[in-house]
Amino acid sequence: METGTTDLNLSRLNQIAKLFNLTTVQLLADSDSDEIKDYEKEVNAITQKLQQREEEIIEH
């Protein structure tokens, strides 16, 4: 990759991001902007809502 002999694909970017405990968006971002933080908060909120809905469905 560093020598230019390997093409970088999305799955490889995901692996690299996980290695550094980052999201792929964070890895590709040029800074840790407020926009990225807002995006992550929104994704986390949606994920929590989805988990709650799944639990409600399982209970019924």
mmCIF file as gemmi writes it, N, C-alpha and C atoms, coordinates in Angstrom:
data_model
loop_
_atom_site.group_PDB
_atom_site.id
_atom_site.type_symbol
_atom_site.label_atom_id
_atom_site.label_alt_id
_atom_site.label_comp_id
_atom_site.label_asym_id
_atom_site.label_entity_id
_atom_site.label_seq_id
_atom_site.pdbx_PDB_ins_code
_atom_site.Cartn_x
_atom_site.Cartn_y
_atom_site.Cartn_z
_atom_site.occupancy
_atom_site.B_iso_or_equiv
_atom_site.pdbx_formal_charge
_atom_site.auth_seq_id
_atom_site.auth_asym_id
_atom_site.pdbx_PDB_model_num
ATOM 1 N N . MET Axp A 1 ? 0.835 -1.188 0 1 0 ? 1 A 1
ATOM 2 C CA . MET Axp A 1 ? 0 0 0 1 0 ? 1 A 1
ATOM 3 C C . MET Axp A 1 ? 0.88 1.252 0 1 0 ? 1 A 1
ATOM 4 N N . GLU Axp A 2 ? 1.831 1.315 0.902 1 0 ? 2 A 1
ATOM 5 C CA . GLU Axp A 2 ? 2.669 2.501 1.004 1 0 ? 2 A 1
ATOM 6 C C . GLU Axp A 2 ? 3.558 2.688 -0.217 1 0 ? 2 A 1
ATOM 7 N N . THR Axp A 3 ? 3.904 1.61 -0.863 1 0 ? 3 A 1
ATOM 8 C CA . THR Axp A 3 ? 4.78 1.698 -2.033 1 0 ? 3 A 1
ATOM 9 C C . THR Axp A 3 ? 4.005 1.899 -3.32 1 0 ? 3 A 1
ATOM 10 N N . GLY Axp A 4 ? 2.679 1.865 -3.214 1 0 ? 4 A 1
ATOM 11 C CA . GLY Axp A 4 ? 1.861 2.064 -4.397 1 0 ? 4 A 1
ATOM 12 C C . GLY Axp A 4 ? 1.609 0.791 -5.18 1 0 ? 4 A 1
ATOM 13 N N . THR Axp A 5 ? 2.017 -0.348 -4.64 1 0 ? 5 A 1
ATOM 14 C CA . THR Axp A 5 ? 1.823 -1.596 -5.369 1 0 ? 5 A 1
ATOM 15 C C . THR Axp A 5 ? 0.5 -2.271 -5.041 1 0 ? 5 A 1
ATOM 16 N N . THR Axp A 6 ? -0.196 -1.801 -4.025 1 0 ? 6 A 1
ATOM 17 C CA . THR Axp A 6 ? -1.473 -2.398 -3.628 1 0 ? 6 A 1
ATOM 18 C C . THR Axp A 6 ? -2.576 -1.36 -3.705 1 0 ? 6 A 1
ATOM 19 N N . ASP Axp A 7 ? -3.662 -1.715 -4.377 1 0 ? 7 A 1
ATOM 20 C CA . ASP Axp A 7 ? -4.818 -0.825 -4.423 1 0 ? 7 A 1
ATOM 21 C C . ASP Axp A 7 ? -5.539 -0.88 -3.083 1 0 ? 7 A 1
ATOM 22 N N . LEU Axp A 8 ? -5.98 0.258 -2.629 1 0 ? 8 A 1
ATOM 23 C CA . LEU Axp A 8 ? -6.697 0.353 -1.371 1 0 ? 8 A 1
ATOM 24 C C . LEU Axp A 8 ? -8.187 0.261 -1.65 1 0 ? 8 A 1
ATOM 25 N N . ASN Axp A 9 ? -8.892 -0.671 -0.981 1 0 ? 9 A 1
ATOM 26 C CA . ASN Axp A 9 ? -10.325 -0.802 -1.178 1 0 ? 9 A 1
ATOM 27 C C . ASN Axp A 9 ? -11.049 -0.514 0.136 1 0 ? 9 A 1
ATOM 28 N N . LEU Axp A 10 ? -12.365 -0.497 0.086 1 0 ? 10 A 1
ATOM 29 C CA . LEU Axp A 10 ? -13.164 -0.127 1.252 1 0 ? 10 A 1
ATOM 30 C C . LEU Axp A 10 ? -12.963 -1.094 2.412 1 0 ? 10 A 1
ATOM 31 N N . SER Axp A 11 ? -12.912 -2.373 2.138 1 0 ? 11 A 1
ATOM 32 C CA . SER Axp A 11 ? -12.728 -3.331 3.23 1 0 ? 11 A 1
ATOM 33 C C . SER Axp A 11 ? -11.374 -3.144 3.906 1 0 ? 11 A 1
ATOM 34 N N . ARG Axp A 12 ? -10.376 -2.807 3.137 1 0 ? 12 A 1
ATOM 35 C CA . ARG Axp A 12 ? -9.049 -2.54 3.723 1 0 ? 12 A 1
ATOM 36 C C . ARG Axp A 12 ? -9.084 -1.264 4.563 1 0 ? 12 A 1
ATOM 37 N N . LEU Axp A 13 ? -9.779 -0.241 4.098 1 0 ? 13 A 1
ATOM 38 C CA . LEU Axp A 13 ? -9.922 0.984 4.884 1 0 ? 13 A 1
ATOM 39 C C . LEU Axp A 13 ? -10.627 0.697 6.207 1 0 ? 13 A 1
ATOM 40 N N . ASN Axp A 14 ? -11.652 -0.144 6.174 1 0 ? 14 A 1
ATOM 41 C CA . ASN Axp A 14 ? -12.351 -0.529 7.4 1 0 ? 14 A 1
ATOM 42 C C . ASN Axp A 14 ? -11.407 -1.233 8.364 1 0 ? 14 A 1
ATOM 43 N N . GLN Axp A 15 ? -10.572 -2.114 7.858 1 0 ? 15 A 1
ATOM 44 C CA . GLN Axp A 15 ? -9.606 -2.824 8.698 1 0 ? 15 A 1
ATOM 45 C C . GLN Axp A 15 ? -8.626 -1.851 9.345 1 0 ? 15 A 1
ATOM 46 N N . ILE Axp A 16 ? -8.131 -0.914 8.564 1 0 ? 16 A 1
ATOM 47 C CA . ILE Axp A 16 ? -7.179 0.071 9.085 1 0 ? 16 A 1
ATOM 48 C C . ILE Axp A 16 ? -7.848 0.952 10.136 1 0 ? 16 A 1
ATOM 49 N N . ALA Axp A 17 ? -9.069 1.37 9.874 1 0 ? 17 A 1
ATOM 50 C CA . ALA Axp A 17 ? -9.801 2.203 10.834 1 0 ? 17 A 1
ATOM 51 C C . ALA Axp A 17 ? -9.984 1.465 12.155 1 0 ? 17 A 1
ATOM 52 N N . LYS Axp A 18 ? -10.384 0.193 12.085 1 0 ? 18 A 1
ATOM 53 C CA . LYS Axp A 18 ? -10.574 -0.601 13.304 1 0 ? 18 A 1
ATOM 54 C C . LYS Axp A 18 ? -9.27 -0.744 14.072 1 0 ? 18 A 1
ATOM 55 N N . LEU Axp A 19 ? -8.171 -0.892 13.359 1 0 ? 19 A 1
ATOM 56 C CA . LEU Axp A 19 ? -6.862 -1.013 13.993 1 0 ? 19 A 1
ATOM 57 C C . LEU Axp A 19 ? -6.567 0.198 14.88 1 0 ? 19 A 1
ATOM 58 N N . PHE Axp A 20 ? -6.999 1.379 14.438 1 0 ? 20 A 1
ATOM 59 C CA . PHE Axp A 20 ? -6.759 2.611 15.179 1 0 ? 20 A 1
ATOM 60 C C . PHE Axp A 20 ? -7.975 3.048 16.004 1 0 ? 20 A 1
ATOM 61 N N . ASN Axp A 21 ? -8.958 2.134 16.147 1 0 ? 21 A 1
ATOM 62 C CA . ASN Axp A 21 ? -10.19 2.435 16.899 1 0 ? 21 A 1
ATOM 63 C C . ASN Axp A 21 ? -10.891 3.679 16.368 1 0 ? 21 A 1
ATOM 64 N N . LEU Axp A 22 ? -10.994 3.759 15.058 1 0 ? 22 A 1
ATOM 65 C CA . LEU Axp A 22 ? -11.659 4.865 14.381 1 0 ? 22 A 1
ATOM 66 C C . LEU Axp A 22 ? -12.752 4.312 13.481 1 0 ? 22 A 1
ATOM 67 N N . THR Axp A 23 ? -13.667 5.188 13.105 1 0 ? 23 A 1
ATOM 68 C CA . THR Axp A 23 ? -14.599 4.838 12.048 1 0 ? 23 A 1
ATOM 69 C C . THR Axp A 23 ? -13.909 5.133 10.723 1 0 ? 23 A 1
ATOM 70 N N . THR Axp A 24 ? -14.438 4.586 9.659 1 0 ? 24 A 1
ATOM 71 C CA . THR Axp A 24 ? -13.864 4.871 8.344 1 0 ? 24 A 1
ATOM 72 C C . THR Axp A 24 ? -13.98 6.351 8.022 1 0 ? 24 A 1
ATOM 73 N N . VAL Axp A 25 ? -15.082 6.967 8.445 1 0 ? 25 A 1
ATOM 74 C CA . VAL Axp A 25 ? -15.27 8.41 8.23 1 0 ? 25 A 1
ATOM 75 C C . VAL Axp A 25 ? -14.171 9.194 8.93 1 0 ? 25 A 1
ATOM 76 N N . GLN Axp A 26 ? -13.871 8.831 10.176 1 0 ? 26 A 1
ATOM 77 C CA . GLN Axp A 26 ? -12.813 9.523 10.91 1 0 ? 26 A 1
ATOM 78 C C . GLN Axp A 26 ? -11.462 9.342 10.226 1 0 ? 26 A 1
ATOM 79 N N . LEU Axp A 27 ? -11.219 8.143 9.746 1 0 ? 27 A 1
ATOM 80 C CA . LEU Axp A 27 ? -9.952 7.866 9.083 1 0 ? 27 A 1
ATOM 81 C C . LEU Axp A 27 ? -9.771 8.733 7.843 1 0 ? 27 A 1
ATOM 82 N N . LEU Axp A 28 ? -10.854 8.926 7.101 1 0 ? 28 A 1
ATOM 83 C CA . LEU Axp A 28 ? -10.774 9.682 5.855 1 0 ? 28 A 1
ATOM 84 C C . LEU Axp A 28 ? -10.893 11.191 6.052 1 0 ? 28 A 1
ATOM 85 N N . ALA Axp A 29 ? -11.376 11.611 7.206 1 0 ? 29 A 1
ATOM 86 C CA . ALA Axp A 29 ? -11.584 13.041 7.446 1 0 ? 29 A 1
ATOM 87 C C . ALA Axp A 29 ? -10.241 13.754 7.604 1 0 ? 29 A 1
ATOM 88 N N . ASP Axp A 30 ? -10.202 14.995 7.13 1 0 ? 30 A 1
ATOM 89 C CA . ASP Axp A 30 ? -8.976 15.767 7.252 1 0 ? 30 A 1
ATOM 90 C C . ASP Axp A 30 ? -8.841 16.419 8.624 1 0 ? 30 A 1
ATOM 91 N N . SER Axp A 31 ? -9.902 16.412 9.413 1 0 ? 31 A 1
ATOM 92 C CA . SER Axp A 31 ? -9.852 16.929 10.773 1 0 ? 31 A 1
ATOM 93 C C . SER Axp A 31 ? -10.986 16.32 11.578 1 0 ? 31 A 1
ATOM 94 N N . ASP Axp A 32 ? -10.917 16.477 12.88 1 0 ? 32 A 1
ATOM 95 C CA . ASP Axp A 32 ? -11.975 15.968 13.749 1 0 ? 32 A 1
ATOM 96 C C . ASP Axp A 32 ? -13.015 17.074 13.909 1 0 ? 32 A 1
ATOM 97 N N . SER Axp A 33 ? -13.729 17.335 12.844 1 0 ? 33 A 1
ATOM 98 C CA . SER Axp A 33 ? -14.646 18.464 12.791 1 0 ? 33 A 1
ATOM 99 C C . SER Axp A 33 ? -15.919 18.213 13.579 1 0 ? 33 A 1
ATOM 100 N N . ASP Axp A 34 ? -16.622 19.29 13.873 1 0 ? 34 A 1
ATOM 101 C CA . ASP Axp A 34 ? -17.901 19.193 14.565 1 0 ? 34 A 1
ATOM 102 C C . ASP Axp A 34 ? -18.912 18.424 13.728 1 0 ? 34 A 1
ATOM 103 N N . GLU Axp A 35 ? -18.815 18.532 12.417 1 0 ? 35 A 1
ATOM 104 C CA . GLU Axp A 35 ? -19.734 17.829 11.524 1 0 ? 35 A 1
ATOM 105 C C . GLU Axp A 35 ? -19.614 16.311 11.708 1 0 ? 35 A 1
ATOM 106 N N . ILE Axp A 36 ? -18.407 15.827 11.842 1 0 ? 36 A 1
ATOM 107 C CA . ILE Axp A 36 ? -18.184 14.395 12.047 1 0 ? 36 A 1
ATOM 108 C C . ILE Axp A 36 ? -18.729 13.973 13.403 1 0 ? 36 A 1
ATOM 109 N N . LYS Axp A 37 ? -18.484 14.783 14.421 1 0 ? 37 A 1
ATOM 110 C CA . LYS Axp A 37 ? -18.986 14.472 15.757 1 0 ? 37 A 1
ATOM 111 C C . LYS Axp A 37 ? -20.511 14.436 15.759 1 0 ? 37 A 1
ATOM 112 N N . ASP Axp A 38 ? -21.14 15.383 15.069 1 0 ? 38 A 1
ATOM 113 C CA . ASP Axp A 38 ? -22.6 15.397 14.97 1 0 ? 38 A 1
ATOM 114 C C . ASP Axp A 38 ? -23.106 14.15 14.251 1 0 ? 38 A 1
ATOM 115 N N . TYR Axp A 39 ? -22.419 13.77 13.194 1 0 ? 39 A 1
ATOM 116 C CA . TYR Axp A 39 ? -22.794 12.57 12.435 1 0 ? 39 A 1
ATOM 117 C C . TYR Axp A 39 ? -22.71 11.331 13.328 1 0 ? 39 A 1
ATOM 118 N N . GLU Axp A 40 ? -21.633 11.219 14.085 1 0 ? 40 A 1
ATOM 119 C CA . GLU Axp A 40 ? -21.462 10.062 14.965 1 0 ? 40 A 1
ATOM 120 C C . GLU Axp A 40 ? -22.536 10.023 16.049 1 0 ? 40 A 1
ATOM 121 N N . LYS Axp A 41 ? -22.882 11.191 16.604 1 0 ? 41 A 1
ATOM 122 C CA . LYS Axp A 41 ? -23.938 11.254 17.613 1 0 ? 41 A 1
ATOM 123 C C . LYS Axp A 41 ? -25.269 10.789 17.026 1 0 ? 41 A 1
ATOM 124 N N . GLU Axp A 42 ? -25.544 11.228 15.808 1 0 ? 42 A 1
ATOM 125 C CA . GLU Axp A 42 ? -26.788 10.843 15.144 1 0 ? 42 A 1
ATOM 126 C C . GLU Axp A 42 ? -26.83 9.342 14.885 1 0 ? 42 A 1
ATOM 127 N N . VAL Axp A 43 ? -25.731 8.779 14.422 1 0 ? 43 A 1
ATOM 128 C CA . VAL Axp A 43 ? -25.665 7.34 14.174 1 0 ? 43 A 1
ATOM 129 C C . VAL Axp A 43 ? -25.853 6.57 15.478 1 0 ? 43 A 1
ATOM 130 N N . ASN Axp A 44 ? -25.228 7.022 16.553 1 0 ? 44 A 1
ATOM 131 C CA . ASN Axp A 44 ? -25.381 6.355 17.844 1 0 ? 44 A 1
ATOM 132 C C . ASN Axp A 44 ? -26.815 6.425 18.34 1 0 ? 44 A 1
ATOM 133 N N . ALA Axp A 45 ? -27.464 7.573 18.179 1 0 ? 45 A 1
ATOM 134 C CA . ALA Axp A 45 ? -28.852 7.73 18.612 1 0 ? 45 A 1
ATOM 135 C C . ALA Axp A 45 ? -29.772 6.798 17.82 1 0 ? 45 A 1
ATOM 136 N N . ILE Axp A 46 ? -29.569 6.731 16.53 1 0 ? 46 A 1
ATOM 137 C CA . ILE Axp A 46 ? -30.382 5.853 15.68 1 0 ? 46 A 1
ATOM 138 C C . ILE Axp A 46 ? -30.147 4.395 16.052 1 0 ? 46 A 1
ATOM 139 N N . THR Axp A 47 ? -28.911 4.038 16.327 1 0 ? 47 A 1
ATOM 140 C CA . THR Axp A 47 ? -28.593 2.67 16.723 1 0 ? 47 A 1
ATOM 141 C C . THR Axp A 47 ? -29.293 2.303 18.026 1 0 ? 47 A 1
ATOM 142 N N . GLN Axp A 48 ? -29.3 3.214 18.987 1 0 ? 48 A 1
ATOM 143 C CA . GLN Axp A 48 ? -29.981 2.959 20.256 1 0 ? 48 A 1
ATOM 144 C C . GLN Axp A 48 ? -31.485 2.788 20.05 1 0 ? 48 A 1
ATOM 145 N N . LYS Axp A 49 ? -32.088 3.631 19.218 1 0 ? 49 A 1
ATOM 146 C CA . LYS Axp A 49 ? -33.517 3.509 18.932 1 0 ? 49 A 1
ATOM 147 C C . LYS Axp A 49 ? -33.831 2.171 18.281 1 0 ? 49 A 1
ATOM 148 N N . LEU Axp A 50 ? -32.983 1.755 17.364 1 0 ? 50 A 1
ATOM 149 C CA . LEU Axp A 50 ? -33.171 0.481 16.69 1 0 ? 50 A 1
ATOM 150 C C . LEU Axp A 50 ? -33.097 -0.675 17.683 1 0 ? 50 A 1
ATOM 151 N N . GLN Axp A 51 ? -32.145 -0.626 18.592 1 0 ? 51 A 1
ATOM 152 C CA . GLN Axp A 51 ? -32.026 -1.673 19.6 1 0 ? 51 A 1
ATOM 153 C C . GLN Axp A 51 ? -33.263 -1.723 20.494 1 0 ? 51 A 1
ATOM 154 N N . GLN Axp A 52 ? -33.788 -0.554 20.86 1 0 ? 52 A 1
ATOM 155 C CA . GLN Axp A 52 ? -34.999 -0.504 21.682 1 0 ? 52 A 1
ATOM 156 C C . GLN Axp A 52 ? -36.174 -1.12 20.934 1 0 ? 52 A 1
ATOM 157 N N . ARG Axp A 53 ? -36.328 -0.797 19.673 1 0 ? 53 A 1
ATOM 158 C CA . ARG Axp A 53 ? -37.424 -1.342 18.868 1 0 ? 53 A 1
ATOM 159 C C . ARG Axp A 53 ? -37.304 -2.857 18.739 1 0 ? 53 A 1
ATOM 160 N N . GLU Axp A 54 ? -36.084 -3.343 18.529 1 0 ? 54 A 1
ATOM 161 C CA . GLU Axp A 54 ? -35.861 -4.776 18.415 1 0 ? 54 A 1
ATOM 162 C C . GLU Axp A 54 ? -36.24 -5.48 19.72 1 0 ? 54 A 1
ATOM 163 N N . GLU Axp A 55 ? -35.894 -4.875 20.849 1 0 ? 55 A 1
ATOM 164 C CA . GLU Axp A 55 ? -36.247 -5.457 22.147 1 0 ? 55 A 1
ATOM 165 C C . GLU Axp A 55 ? -37.762 -5.49 22.329 1 0 ? 55 A 1
ATOM 166 N N . GLU Axp A 56 ? -38.456 -4.436 21.894 1 0 ? 56 A 1
ATOM 167 C CA . GLU Axp A 56 ? -39.908 -4.393 21.977 1 0 ? 56 A 1
ATOM 168 C C . GLU Axp A 56 ? -40.54 -5.506 21.137 1 0 ? 56 A 1
ATOM 169 N N . ILE Axp A 57 ? -39.993 -5.719 19.97 1 0 ? 57 A 1
ATOM 170 C CA . ILE Axp A 57 ? -40.516 -6.758 19.071 1 0 ? 57 A 1
ATOM 171 C C . ILE Axp A 57 ? -40.292 -8.14 19.677 1 0 ? 57 A 1
ATOM 172 N N . ILE Axp A 58 ? -39.121 -8.343 20.241 1 0 ? 58 A 1
ATOM 173 C CA . ILE Axp A 58 ? -38.801 -9.637 20.833 1 0 ? 58 A 1
ATOM 174 C C . ILE Axp A 58 ? -39.708 -9.929 22.025 1 0 ? 58 A 1
ATOM 175 N N . GLU Axp A 59 ? -40.028 -8.909 22.822 1 0 ? 59 A 1
ATOM 176 C CA . GLU Axp A 59 ? -40.872 -9.081 23.995 1 0 ? 59 A 1
ATOM 177 C C . GLU Axp A 59 ? -42.295 -9.474 23.63 1 0 ? 59 A 1
ATOM 178 N N . HIS Axp A 60 ? -42.771 -9.055 22.49 1 0 ? 60 A 1
ATOM 179 C CA . HIS Axp A 60 ? -44.15 -9.34 22.085 1 0 ? 60 A 1
ATOM 180 C C . HIS Axp A 60 ? -44.17 -10.572 21.31 1 0 ? 60 A 1
